[in-house]
């Protein structure tokens, strides 16, 4: 009778130990849920990067084939002008540049 109780207690302890390992160990339930969340985040990042890659591929094809688009990009991004044109560049932040007067005082 005592042997059966000891064996039952030992089996209960082993089951508790295995249950704890199943839940809280490095390969347990919480680790699984964390890995699952990380997988979803990485999957979304892959989808975003695939979409960006597709957009860039389309832009490359357009830059190689569309002469008007090439000219537009060169003029917008590199500030190129055609012959007899004048280019005016304005500061984006609205601050006065060095050497300009601000409130009547020189820098």
C-alpha positions as CSV (number, residue, x, y, z in Angstrom):
1,X,0.0,0.0,0.0
2,X,2.8,2.4,0.9
3,X,4.6,1.5,-2.3
4,X,1.6,2.4,-4.4
5,X,1.3,5.8,-2.7
6,X,5.0,6.5,-3.2
7,X,4.7,5.4,-6.9
8,X,1.6,7.6,-7.3
9,X,3.3,10.6,-5.7
10,X,6.4,10.0,-7.9
11,X,4.2,9.9,-11.0
12,X,2.4,13.1,-10.0
13,X,5.7,14.9,-9.4
14,X,7.0,13.7,-12.8
15,X,3.7,14.9,-14.5
16,X,4.0,18.3,-12.7
17,X,7.6,18.6,-13.8
18,X,6.8,17.7,-17.4
19,X,3.8,20.1,-17.4
20,X,6.0,22.9,-16.2
21,X,8.6,22.2,-18.9
22,X,5.8,22.1,-21.5
23,X,4.6,25.6,-20.5
24,X,7.7,27.6,-19.3
25,X,10.8,26.0,-20.9
26,X,12.8,27.4,-23.8
27,X,10.9,25.1,-26.1
28,X,7.5,25.4,-24.3
29,X,4.2,27.0,-25.0
30,X,5.4,30.6,-24.3
31,X,8.4,30.2,-26.5
32,X,6.2,28.8,-29.2
33,X,3.8,31.8,-29.0
34,X,6.7,34.2,-29.1
35,X,8.2,32.5,-32.1
36,X,4.8,32.6,-33.8
37,X,4.4,36.3,-33.3
38,X,7.9,36.9,-34.6
39,X,7.2,34.8,-37.6
40,X,4.1,36.9,-38.4
41,X,6.1,40.1,-38.1
42,X,8.8,38.8,-40.3
43,X,6.2,37.6,-42.8
44,X,4.7,41.1,-43.0
45,X,8.2,42.6,-43.5
46,X,8.8,40.2,-46.3
47,X,5.5,41.1,-48.0
48,X,6.4,44.8,-47.6
49,X,9.8,44.3,-49.1
50,X,8.4,42.3,-52.0
51,X,6.0,45.1,-52.7
52,X,8.8,47.7,-52.6
53,X,11.0,45.5,-54.8
54,X,8.2,45.3,-57.3
55,X,7.7,49.0,-57.3
56,X,11.5,49.6,-57.8
57,X,11.6,47.1,-60.6
58,X,8.7,48.9,-62.4
59,X,10.5,52.2,-61.9
60,X,13.7,50.7,-63.4
61,X,11.9,49.4,-66.4
62,X,10.2,52.8,-66.8
63,X,13.5,54.6,-66.5
64,X,15.0,52.4,-69.1
65,X,12.2,52.7,-71.6
66,X,10.4,56.0,-71.1
67,X,12.4,59.0,-72.3
68,X,9.9,61.6,-70.9
69,X,10.0,60.0,-67.5
70,X,13.8,60.0,-67.5
71,X,13.8,63.7,-68.2
72,X,11.3,64.4,-65.5
73,X,13.3,62.5,-62.9
74,X,16.6,64.2,-63.9
75,X,15.0,67.6,-63.8
76,X,13.3,67.0,-60.4
77,X,15.9,65.2,-58.5
78,X,19.1,66.5,-60.0
79,X,18.0,70.1,-60.8
80,X,19.0,69.9,-64.5
81,X,17.7,72.6,-66.8
82,X,17.3,72.9,-70.5
83,X,19.1,75.4,-72.6
84,X,18.1,79.0,-71.9
85,X,16.2,78.0,-68.7
86,X,16.8,79.5,-65.2
87,X,16.5,77.4,-62.1
88,X,15.3,78.9,-58.9
89,X,16.0,77.0,-55.7
90,X,14.2,78.0,-52.5
91,X,15.2,76.7,-49.1
92,X,12.8,74.0,-47.9
93,X,12.8,74.9,-44.2
94,X,12.2,78.6,-44.7
95,X,15.3,79.7,-42.6
96,X,17.5,82.5,-43.8
97,X,20.9,81.3,-45.0
98,X,24.2,82.6,-43.7
99,X,24.8,86.1,-44.8
100,X,21.2,87.1,-45.1
101,X,19.8,89.6,-42.8
102,X,17.4,88.4,-40.0
103,X,15.4,91.0,-38.1
104,X,17.7,93.7,-39.2
105,X,20.9,92.0,-37.8
106,X,23.6,90.5,-39.8
107,X,25.0,87.1,-38.9
